[in-house]
Amino acid sequence: MRPPDGGRIIFAKNGKNNLMIKVNTTINAIKEMVNGLHQKPVTVKLNLGRNKFVTFPATLNGIYPSLFTVSPDDKNFLGKTAYSYSEILCGRVKIAKRDDV
């Protein structure tokens, strides 16, 4: 059954209750959000799996049709600096604007 506004519904099991989670985020919405952060300082949080996270300050400097790049503020950072928009959609990468600069 589709909701009246055409969005998707995902059913998640939480204990004895079934919860309905409505997904509103699309790749186009993520691209617009990333485009709004172009050349601005951001905080990148990576989910590495098994409850491991890496958070680092960076500047979002490259926007391409299928990915975007960030340059970490720490020059000794050896991690990956190019991410696809689907990684944000899946929750592997989170980007937030930094207000401290």
MMTF fields as JSON, N, C-alpha, C and O atoms, coordinates in Angstrom:
{
  "mmtfVersion": "1.0.0",
  "mmtfProducer": "UNKNOWN",
  "numBonds": 403,
  "numAtoms": 404,
  "numGroups": 101,
  "numChains": 1,
  "numModels": 1,
  "chainsPerModel": [1],
  "groupsPerChain": [101],
  "chainIdList": ["A"],
  "bondAtomList": [4, 2, 8, 6, 12, 10, 16, 14, 20, 18, 24, 22, 28, 26, 32, 30, 36, 34, 40, 38, 44, 42, 48, 46, 52, 50, 56, 54, 60, 58, 64, 62, 68, 66, 72, 70, 76, 74, 80, 78, 84, 82, 88, 86, 92, 90, 96, 94, 100, 98, 104, 102, 108, 106, 112, 110, 116, 114, 120, 118, 124, 122, 128, 126, 132, 130, 136, 134, 140, 138, 144, 142, 148, 146, 152, 150, 156, 154, 160, 158, 164, 162, 168, 166, 172, 170, 176, 174, 180, 178, 184, 182, 188, 186, 192, 190, 196, 194, 200, 198, 204, 202, 208, 206, 212, 210, 216, 214, 220, 218, 224, 222, 228, 226, 232, 230, 236, 234, 240, 238, 244, 242, 248, 246, 252, 250, 256, 254, 260, 258, 264, 262, 268, 266, 272, 270, 276, 274, 280, 278, 284, 282, 288, 286, 292, 290, 296, 294, 300, 298, 304, 302, 308, 306, 312, 310, 316, 314, 320, 318, 324, 322, 328, 326, 332, 330, 336, 334, 340, 338, 344, 342, 348, 346, 352, 350, 356, 354, 360, 358, 364, 362, 368, 366, 372, 370, 376, 374, 380, 378, 384, 382, 388, 386, 392, 390, 396, 394, 400, 398],
  "bondOrderList": [1, 1, 1, 1, 1, 1, 1, 1, 1, 1, 1, 1, 1, 1, 1, 1, 1, 1, 1, 1, 1, 1, 1, 1, 1, 1, 1, 1, 1, 1, 1, 1, 1, 1, 1, 1, 1, 1, 1, 1, 1, 1, 1, 1, 1, 1, 1, 1, 1, 1, 1, 1, 1, 1, 1, 1, 1, 1, 1, 1, 1, 1, 1, 1, 1, 1, 1, 1, 1, 1, 1, 1, 1, 1, 1, 1, 1, 1, 1, 1, 1, 1, 1, 1, 1, 1, 1, 1, 1, 1, 1, 1, 1, 1, 1, 1, 1, 1, 1, 1],
  "groupList": [{"groupName": "MET", "atomNameList": ["N", "CA", "C", "O"], "elementList": ["N", "C", "C", "O"], "formalChargeList": [0, 0, 0, 0], "bondAtomList": [1, 0, 2, 1, 3, 2], "bondOrderList": [1, 1, 2], "singleLetterCode": "M", "chemCompType": "L-PEPTIDE LINKING"}, {"groupName": "ARG", "atomNameList": ["N", "CA", "C", "O"], "elementList": ["N", "C", "C", "O"], "formalChargeList": [0, 0, 0, 0], "bondAtomList": [1, 0, 2, 1, 3, 2], "bondOrderList": [1, 1, 2], "singleLetterCode": "R", "chemCompType": "L-PEPTIDE LINKING"}, {"groupName": "PRO", "atomNameList": ["N", "CA", "C", "O"], "elementList": ["N", "C", "C", "O"], "formalChargeList": [0, 0, 0, 0], "bondAtomList": [1, 0, 2, 1, 3, 2], "bondOrderList": [1, 1, 2], "singleLetterCode": "P", "chemCompType": "L-PEPTIDE LINKING"}, {"groupName": "ASP", "atomNameList": ["N", "CA", "C", "O"], "elementList": ["N", "C", "C", "O"], "formalChargeList": [0, 0, 0, 0], "bondAtomList": [1, 0, 2, 1, 3, 2], "bondOrderList": [1, 1, 2], "singleLetterCode": "D", "chemCompType": "L-PEPTIDE LINKING"}, {"groupName": "GLY", "atomNameList": ["N", "CA", "C", "O"], "elementList": ["N", "C", "C", "O"], "formalChargeList": [0, 0, 0, 0], "bondAtomList": [1, 0, 2, 1, 3, 2], "bondOrderList": [1, 1, 2], "singleLetterCode": "G", "chemCompType": "PEPTIDE LINKING"}, {"groupName": "ILE", "atomNameList": ["N", "CA", "C", "O"], "elementList": ["N", "C", "C", "O"], "formalChargeList": [0, 0, 0, 0], "bondAtomList": [1, 0, 2, 1, 3, 2], "bondOrderList": [1, 1, 2], "singleLetterCode": "I", "chemCompType": "L-PEPTIDE LINKING"}, {"groupName": "PHE", "atomNameList": ["N", "CA", "C", "O"], "elementList": ["N", "C", "C", "O"], "formalChargeList": [0, 0, 0, 0], "bondAtomList": [1, 0, 2, 1, 3, 2], "bondOrderList": [1, 1, 2], "singleLetterCode": "F", "chemCompType": "L-PEPTIDE LINKING"}, {"groupName": "ALA", "atomNameList": ["N", "CA", "C", "O"], "elementList": ["N", "C", "C", "O"], "formalChargeList": [0, 0, 0, 0], "bondAtomList": [1, 0, 2, 1, 3, 2], "bondOrderList": [1, 1, 2], "singleLetterCode": "A", "chemCompType": "L-PEPTIDE LINKING"}, {"groupName": "LYS", "atomNameList": ["N", "CA", "C", "O"], "elementList": ["N", "C", "C", "O"], "formalChargeList": [0, 0, 0, 0], "bondAtomList": [1, 0, 2, 1, 3, 2], "bondOrderList": [1, 1, 2], "singleLetterCode": "K", "chemCompType": "L-PEPTIDE LINKING"}, {"groupName": "ASN", "atomNameList": ["N", "CA", "C", "O"], "elementList": ["N", "C", "C", "O"], "formalChargeList": [0, 0, 0, 0], "bondAtomList": [1, 0, 2, 1, 3, 2], "bondOrderList": [1, 1, 2], "singleLetterCode": "N", "chemCompType": "L-PEPTIDE LINKING"}, {"groupName": "LEU", "atomNameList": ["N", "CA", "C", "O"], "elementList": ["N", "C", "C", "O"], "formalChargeList": [0, 0, 0, 0], "bondAtomList": [1, 0, 2, 1, 3, 2], "bondOrderList": [1, 1, 2], "singleLetterCode": "L", "chemCompType": "L-PEPTIDE LINKING"}, {"groupName": "VAL", "atomNameList": ["N", "CA", "C", "O"], "elementList": ["N", "C", "C", "O"], "formalChargeList": [0, 0, 0, 0], "bondAtomList": [1, 0, 2, 1, 3, 2], "bondOrderList": [1, 1, 2], "singleLetterCode": "V", "chemCompType": "L-PEPTIDE LINKING"}, {"groupName": "THR", "atomNameList": ["N", "CA", "C", "O"], "elementList": ["N", "C", "C", "O"], "formalChargeList": [0, 0, 0, 0], "bondAtomList": [1, 0, 2, 1, 3, 2], "bondOrderList": [1, 1, 2], "singleLetterCode": "T", "chemCompType": "L-PEPTIDE LINKING"}, {"groupName": "GLU", "atomNameList": ["N", "CA", "C", "O"], "elementList": ["N", "C", "C", "O"], "formalChargeList": [0, 0, 0, 0], "bondAtomList": [1, 0, 2, 1, 3, 2], "bondOrderList": [1, 1, 2], "singleLetterCode": "E", "chemCompType": "L-PEPTIDE LINKING"}, {"groupName": "HIS", "atomNameList": ["N", "CA", "C", "O"], "elementList": ["N", "C", "C", "O"], "formalChargeList": [0, 0, 0, 0], "bondAtomList": [1, 0, 2, 1, 3, 2], "bondOrderList": [1, 1, 2], "singleLetterCode": "H", "chemCompType": "L-PEPTIDE LINKING"}, {"groupName": "GLN", "atomNameList": ["N", "CA", "C", "O"], "elementList": ["N", "C", "C", "O"], "formalChargeList": [0, 0, 0, 0], "bondAtomList": [1, 0, 2, 1, 3, 2], "bondOrderList": [1, 1, 2], "singleLetterCode": "Q", "chemCompType": "L-PEPTIDE LINKING"}, {"groupName": "TYR", "atomNameList": ["N", "CA", "C", "O"], "elementList": ["N", "C", "C", "O"], "formalChargeList": [0, 0, 0, 0], "bondAtomList": [1, 0, 2, 1, 3, 2], "bondOrderList": [1, 1, 2], "singleLetterCode": "Y", "chemCompType": "L-PEPTIDE LINKING"}, {"groupName": "SER", "atomNameList": ["N", "CA", "C", "O"], "elementList": ["N", "C", "C", "O"], "formalChargeList": [0, 0, 0, 0], "bondAtomList": [1, 0, 2, 1, 3, 2], "bondOrderList": [1, 1, 2], "singleLetterCode": "S", "chemCompType": "L-PEPTIDE LINKING"}, {"groupName": "CYS", "atomNameList": ["N", "CA", "C", "O"], "elementList": ["N", "C", "C", "O"], "formalChargeList": [0, 0, 0, 0], "bondAtomList": [1, 0, 2, 1, 3, 2], "bondOrderList": [1, 1, 2], "singleLetterCode": "C", "chemCompType": "L-PEPTIDE LINKING"}],
  "groupTypeList": [0, 1, 2, 2, 3, 4, 4, 1, 5, 5, 6, 7, 8, 9, 4, 8, 9, 9, 10, 0, 5, 8, 11, 9, 12, 12, 5, 9, 7, 5, 8, 13, 0, 11, 9, 4, 10, 14, 15, 8, 2, 11, 12, 11, 8, 10, 9, 10, 4, 1, 9, 8, 6, 11, 12, 6, 2, 7, 12, 10, 9, 4, 5, 16, 2, 17, 10, 6, 12, 11, 17, 2, 3, 3, 8, 9, 6, 10, 4, 8, 12, 7, 16, 17, 16, 17, 13, 5, 10, 18, 4, 1, 11, 8, 5, 7, 8, 1, 3, 3, 11],
  "groupIdList": [1, 2, 3, 4, 5, 6, 7, 8, 9, 10, 11, 12, 13, 14, 15, 16, 17, 18, 19, 20, 21, 22, 23, 24, 25, 26, 27, 28, 29, 30, 31, 32, 33, 34, 35, 36, 37, 38, 39, 40, 41, 42, 43, 44, 45, 46, 47, 48, 49, 50, 51, 52, 53, 54, 55, 56, 57, 58, 59, 60, 61, 62, 63, 64, 65, 66, 67, 68, 69, 70, 71, 72, 73, 74, 75, 76, 77, 78, 79, 80, 81, 82, 83, 84, 85, 86, 87, 88, 89, 90, 91, 92, 93, 94, 95, 96, 97, 98, 99, 100, 101],
  "secStructList": [7, 7, 7, 6, 6, 7, 7, 3, 3, 3, 3, 3, 3, 3, 6, 6, 3, 3, 3, 3, 3, 3, 3, 7, 7, 7, 2, 2, 2, 2, 2, 2, 2, 2, 2, 2, 6, 6, 6, 1, 3, 3, 3, 3, 3, 3, 3, 3, 3, 6, 6, 3, 3, 3, 3, 3, 3, 3, 3, 3, 3, 3, 3, 7, 1, 1, 3, 3, 3, 3, 3, 3, 1, 1, 6, 6, 7, 7, 1, 7, 7, 3, 3, 3, 2, 2, 2, 2, 2, 2, 6, 1, 3, 3, 3, 3, 3, 7, 1, 7, 7],
  "xCoordList": [0.843, 0.0, 0.891, 1.796, 0.641, 1.405, 0.73, -0.497, 1.509, 0.903, 0.384, 0.816, -0.528, -1.129, -0.142, -0.385, 0.988, 1.928, 2.969, 3.842, 2.926, 3.809, 5.142, 5.973, 5.395, 6.66, 6.725, 5.722, 7.913, 8.07, 7.847, 8.019, 7.467, 7.317, 8.198, 8.162, 8.994, 9.821, 9.291, 9.057, 9.106, 8.641, 9.841, 10.669, 9.924, 11.019, 10.435, 9.425, 11.056, 10.586, 11.283, 12.512, 10.508, 11.059, 10.335, 9.246, 10.947, 10.288, 9.042, 9.115, 7.898, 6.642, 5.852, 4.87, 6.276, 5.536, 6.187, 7.412, 5.362, 5.868, 5.797, 4.751, 6.922, 6.975, 7.037, 7.671, 6.389, 6.479, 7.373, 7.103, 8.423, 9.341, 9.197, 9.373, 8.88, 8.698, 10.011, 10.596, 10.472, 11.729, 11.418, 10.736, 11.924, 11.672, 12.901, 12.79, 14.059, 15.295, 15.533, 15.359, 15.934, 16.28, 17.702, 18.276, 18.257, 19.601, 19.637, 20.613, 18.587, 18.551, 18.555, 19.201, 17.84, 17.833, 19.223, 19.666, 19.903, 21.256, 22.217, 23.079, 22.079, 22.943, 22.753, 23.723, 21.51, 21.238, 21.87, 22.433, 21.771, 22.351, 23.869, 24.46, 24.498, 25.95, 26.36, 27.371, 25.6, 25.901, 25.836, 26.593, 24.947, 24.85, 26.028, 26.265, 26.771, 27.933, 29.249, 30.318, 29.185, 30.389, 31.323, 30.889, 32.607, 33.664, 33.425, 33.928, 32.671, 32.415, 33.023, 33.155, 33.392, 33.922, 32.808, 31.72, 33.1, 32.125, 32.788, 34.013, 31.955, 32.408, 31.914, 30.719, 32.808, 32.469, 32.525, 33.508, 31.461, 31.426, 31.23, 30.233, 32.188, 32.157, 31.794, 32.329, 30.888, 30.536, 31.365, 31.15, 32.311, 33.194, 32.663, 33.3, 31.511, 30.945, 31.395, 32.397, 30.651, 30.942, 31.136, 32.051, 30.259, 30.262, 31.569, 31.98, 32.22, 33.425, 33.104, 32.54, 33.463, 33.201, 34.473, 35.292, 34.636, 35.732, 35.095, 34.287, 35.458, 34.947, 36.132, 37.107, 36.035, 37.133, 36.61, 35.61, 37.284, 36.918, 37.513, 38.63, 36.75, 37.201, 36.518, 35.674, 36.903, 36.256, 35.752, 36.503, 34.49, 33.911, 34.349, 33.934, 35.19, 35.794, 35.482, 35.712, 34.987, 34.695, 33.326, 32.991, 32.535, 31.206, 31.146, 31.368, 30.848, 30.775, 29.424, 28.712, 29.047, 27.719, 27.444, 26.309, 28.454, 28.189, 28.923, 28.713, 29.778, 30.476, 30.878, 30.744, 31.378, 31.901, 33.181, 33.38, 34.043, 35.309, 35.415, 34.86, 36.128, 36.411, 37.916, 38.584, 38.441, 39.859, 39.933, 39.505, 40.473, 40.581, 41.481, 42.463, 41.138, 41.952, 43.269, 44.268, 43.272, 44.491, 45.276, 44.799, 46.452, 47.252, 47.765, 48.165, 47.765, 48.226, 47.105, 47.34, 45.887, 44.758, 44.981, 45.221, 44.908, 45.18, 43.927, 44.034, 42.749, 41.52, 41.018, 41.608, 39.93, 39.29, 38.66, 38.063, 38.782, 38.242, 37.257, 36.858, 36.856, 35.831, 34.69, 34.919, 33.469, 32.314, 31.199, 31.08, 30.384, 29.23, 28.027, 27.988, 27.057, 25.853, 25.062, 24.36, 25.177, 24.457, 25.002, 24.285, 26.268, 26.813, 26.135, 26.002, 25.708, 24.93, 23.541, 23.014, 22.944, 21.594, 21.563, 20.601, 22.6, 22.667, 23.09, 22.947, 23.606, 24.005, 25.461, 25.88, 26.239, 27.659, 28.441, 29.443, 28.005, 28.669, 27.65, 26.526, 28.039, 27.203, 28.03, 29.194, 27.411, 28.096, 27.289, 26.075, 27.961, 27.305, 28.16, 29.389, 27.502, 28.199, 28.81, 28.169, 30.065, 30.737, 30.431, 30.486, 30.111, 29.821, 30.978, 30.928, 32.018, 33.132, 34.096, 35.0, 33.922, 34.848, 34.209, 34.828],
  "yCoordList": [-1.18, 0.0, 1.246, 1.359, 2.17, 3.402, 4.519, 4.607, 5.366, 6.521, 7.499, 7.449, 8.383, 9.297, 10.229, 10.656, 10.562, 11.495, 10.803, 11.486, 9.498, 8.78, 8.37, 7.823, 8.608, 8.23, 6.741, 6.034, 6.273, 4.87, 4.665, 5.584, 3.469, 3.105, 1.899, 0.922, 1.966, 0.842, 0.365, 1.162, -0.94, -1.509, -1.995, -2.754, -1.552, -1.964, -2.629, -2.177, -3.673, -4.405, -3.846, -3.816, -3.404, -2.859, -3.538, -3.122, -4.578, -5.314, -6.001, -6.769, -5.741, -6.35, -5.467, -5.912, -4.207, -3.264, -3.136, -3.152, -3.01, -2.701, -1.199, -0.585, -0.608, 0.824, 1.078, 0.32, 2.127, 2.513, 3.743, 4.753, 3.661, 4.772, 5.256, 4.485, 6.522, 7.09, 7.702, 8.529, 7.301, 7.801, 8.953, 8.773, 10.144, 11.332, 11.777, 12.574, 11.283, 11.756, 11.087, 9.876, 11.889, 11.367, 11.792, 12.655, 11.189, 11.55, 13.01, 13.708, 13.486, 14.879, 15.844, 16.89, 15.502, 16.351, 16.372, 17.41, 15.235, 15.171, 15.994, 16.69, 15.922, 16.71, 18.204, 18.962, 18.632, 20.044, 20.471, 21.561, 19.599, 19.905, 20.02, 20.945, 19.087, 19.118, 20.334, 20.969, 20.661, 21.831, 23.115, 24.051, 23.169, 24.333, 24.475, 25.557, 23.392, 23.41, 23.549, 23.428, 23.801, 23.886, 24.991, 26.119, 24.659, 25.559, 26.074, 27.139, 25.342, 25.733, 24.697, 23.529, 25.112, 24.156, 23.239, 23.697, 21.95, 20.951, 19.988, 19.931, 19.238, 18.128, 16.853, 16.717, 15.926, 14.671, 13.562, 13.432, 12.768, 11.631, 10.369, 10.227, 9.46, 8.218, 7.054, 6.916, 6.22, 4.994, 3.879, 3.515, 3.339, 2.289, 0.89, -0.097, 0.791, -0.509, -0.975, -0.497, -1.908, -2.46, -1.381, -1.45, -0.381, 0.728, 1.522, 2.034, 1.624, 2.427, 3.654, 3.54, 4.814, 6.068, 6.897, 6.848, 7.66, 8.612, 9.953, 10.063, 10.974, 12.322, 13.248, 13.218, 14.082, 15.006, 16.281, 16.25, 17.403, 18.66, 18.708, 18.245, 19.274, 19.331, 20.487, 21.182, 20.675, 21.646, 20.898, 20.153, 21.088, 20.424, 21.204, 22.346, 20.585, 21.364, 20.904, 21.675, 19.733, 19.283, 18.643, 17.752, 19.097, 18.516, 18.003, 18.755, 16.726, 16.07, 15.371, 15.257, 14.896, 14.29, 13.077, 12.887, 12.252, 11.05, 11.001, 10.071, 11.984, 12.0, 13.419, 14.345, 13.567, 14.848, 14.573, 13.472, 15.578, 15.402, 16.408, 17.505, 16.017, 16.903, 16.894, 15.889, 18.019, 18.061, 18.236, 19.263, 17.241, 17.314, 18.463, 18.779, 19.086, 20.165, 19.64, 20.36, 18.39, 17.761, 17.183, 16.267, 17.701, 17.26, 15.831, 15.219, 15.285, 13.915, 12.886, 11.697, 13.322, 12.403, 11.523, 12.035, 10.216, 9.273, 8.581, 7.637, 9.02, 8.347, 8.763, 9.606, 8.155, 8.423, 9.809, 10.204, 10.547, 11.896, 12.123, 13.264, 11.091, 11.198, 10.261, 9.095, 10.77, 9.997, 10.134, 11.169, 9.102, 9.173, 9.67, 9.58, 10.193, 10.702, 9.567, 9.788, 8.367, 7.235, 6.854, 6.256, 7.193, 6.91, 7.768, 7.336, 8.968, 9.793, 9.202, 9.142, 8.765, 8.186, 6.93, 6.709, 6.115, 4.874, 5.099, 4.201, 6.279, 6.567, 6.267, 6.355, 5.919, 5.645, 6.929, 6.921, 8.032, 9.325, 10.356, 10.388, 11.198, 12.317, 13.582, 13.615, 14.628, 15.902, 16.982, 17.074, 17.796, 18.906, 20.159, 20.093, 21.281, 22.564, 22.912, 22.76, 23.386, 23.823, 25.284, 26.101, 25.604, 26.987, 27.666, 28.868, 26.907, 27.467, 28.297, 28.925, 28.312, 29.059, 30.325, 31.094],
  "zCoordList": [0.0, 0.0, 0.0, 0.826, -0.912, -1.039, -0.258, -0.243, 0.385, 1.039, -0.006, -1.158, 0.368, -0.601, -1.283, -2.412, -0.612, -1.215, -2.08, -2.617, -2.244, -3.146, -2.555, -3.28, -1.256, -0.631, -0.362, -0.459, -0.023, 0.309, 1.795, 2.594, 2.151, 3.555, 3.816, 3.067, 4.882, 5.293, 6.631, 7.54, 6.745, 7.996, 8.789, 8.286, 10.026, 10.899, 12.129, 12.667, 12.561, 13.728, 14.959, 15.019, 15.939, 17.165, 18.322, 18.717, 18.854, 19.928, 19.414, 18.455, 20.03, 19.615, 18.668, 18.074, 18.523, 17.685, 16.318, 16.2, 15.287, 13.96, 13.776, 13.987, 13.379, 13.143, 11.648, 10.913, 11.199, 9.805, 9.726, 10.376, 8.941, 8.771, 7.338, 6.394, 7.177, 5.855, 5.393, 6.094, 4.223, 3.68, 2.738, 1.729, 3.071, 2.257, 1.49, 0.559, 1.856, 1.273, -0.074, -0.218, -1.06, -2.369, -2.706, -2.042, -3.726, -4.17, -4.603, -4.328, -5.276, -5.716, -4.538, -4.598, -3.465, -2.272, -1.63, -1.138, -1.635, -1.074, -1.925, -1.387, -3.249, -4.137, -3.899, -3.903, -3.692, -3.413, -2.088, -1.984, -1.071, 0.23, 0.132, 0.69, -0.572, -0.73, -1.551, -1.251, -2.567, -3.393, -2.565, -2.82, -1.584, -0.709, 0.236, 0.773, 0.446, 1.335, 0.581, 1.179, -0.723, -1.556, -1.053, -0.816, -0.895, -0.417, 1.005, 1.364, 1.808, 3.189, 4.13, 3.762, 5.335, 6.309, 6.823, 7.173, 6.86, 7.286, 8.261, 8.373, 8.955, 9.772, 9.114, 8.848, 8.849, 8.197, 9.244, 9.975, 9.306, 10.226, 9.394, 8.686, 9.489, 8.728, 9.625, 10.726, 9.155, 9.851, 9.225, 8.069, 9.988, 9.488, 9.766, 9.397, 10.407, 10.744, 12.114, 12.646, 12.68, 14.012, 15.062, 15.883, 15.025, 15.978, 15.984, 17.026, 14.829, 14.699, 13.854, 12.765, 14.359, 13.664, 13.615, 14.534, 12.539, 12.406, 12.093, 11.171, 12.858, 12.632, 12.415, 13.166, 11.365, 11.095, 10.447, 9.73, 10.697, 10.048, 8.647, 8.415, 7.719, 6.331, 5.614, 6.179, 4.354, 3.479, 2.265, 1.637, 1.929, 0.767, -0.469, -0.666, -1.302, -2.375, -3.783, -4.714, -3.999, -5.36, -5.456, -4.675, -6.415, -6.629, -8.061, -9.01, -8.205, -9.497, -9.614, -8.616, -10.817, -10.983, -10.099, -9.663, -9.825, -9.047, -7.708, -6.929, -7.427, -6.139, -5.783, -6.583, -4.553, -4.086, -3.309, -2.795, -3.228, -2.529, -1.391, -1.455, -0.366, 0.752, 0.977, 0.737, 1.439, 1.807, 3.318, 3.845, 4.018, 5.475, 5.904, 5.233, 7.028, 7.569, 8.134, 8.159, 8.585, 9.097, 7.918, 7.249, 7.663, 6.513, 6.671, 5.68, 7.877, 8.108, 7.978, 8.192, 7.63, 7.491, 6.275, 5.181, 6.441, 5.365, 4.847, 4.064, 5.258, 4.869, 3.497, 2.821, 3.116, 1.837, 1.849, 2.85, 0.761, 0.73, -0.408, -0.642, -1.114, -2.15, -1.77, -1.448, -1.809, -1.377, -2.399, -3.056, -2.538, -3.429, -2.63, -1.403, -3.36, -2.707, -2.049, -1.062, -2.589, -2.008, -0.64, 0.161, -0.355, 0.97, 2.037, 3.182, 1.678, 2.611, 2.775, 3.886, 1.667, 1.71, 2.577, 3.312, 2.497, 3.276, 4.727, 5.556, 5.041, 6.41, 6.703, 7.858, 5.706, 5.924, 6.146, 6.862, 5.547, 5.673, 6.127, 5.624, 7.076, 7.501, 7.4, 7.799, 6.858, 6.686, 7.38, 7.199, 8.173, 8.857, 8.695, 8.708, 8.545, 8.421, 9.767, 10.807, 9.744, 10.972, 11.211, 10.292, 12.439, 12.794, 13.506, 13.765, 13.824, 14.59, 13.754, 14.305, 12.432, 11.573, 11.105, 10.37]
}
